[in-house]
Amino acid sequence: MAKWLVSATIVLLAAFALATQAGAGQPDHFTDTSDYSGAVPCPGLSFDDAFAGHLDISGITKFDKSGNPVTDIVHFSGWETNWRSDAPSVAYTLKREYTVIYDYATDTEKDIGMVYSGNAPGLGVLFHDVGNISFDDSTGENIYVHGPHDVFDQGDAAFCNALVAIS
């Protein structure tokens, strides 16, 4: 779940920065990049999931005639490499290509596309988080989930289990 928070935090910071700069009624386009890294404990295992990744971010914030933000549409493209902290050669790289749509009026977020997808030679799909998923940001509740969302369902265990599978 910590990695979901990284994405959500990036989206909210970009939206806040843009909302304070935008002119009334004119859409605001933006781009950014983000490199990140860290490690997450793998409960019950003797190693941590170490990771480093990169995101290219582009989007638009749309405003009403009074200058209030109405919608953010943010596209993320990138990669992430995960490895065992005790055996760095045991690693895999994930692809990421998804769009987040945030509606200010309903305080809802929709994530569309390939949030995470990882494969390993000879094993096929390690896990993936693809399709559509929608959240009510005011309550933190998910509204609907379409498609397999292994990271949403399993949290950090999806990353740790993939490292075990390729060990």
Secondary structure, 3 states (H helix, E strand, C coil): CHHHHHHHHHHHHHHHHHHHHCCCCCCEEEEEEEEEEEEEECCCCCCEEEEEEEEEEEEEEEECCCCCEEEEEEEEEEEEEEEECCEEEEEEEEEEEEEEEEECCCCEEEEEEEEEEEEECCCEEEEEEEEEEEEECCCCEEEEEECCEHHHHHCCHHHHHHHHHHC
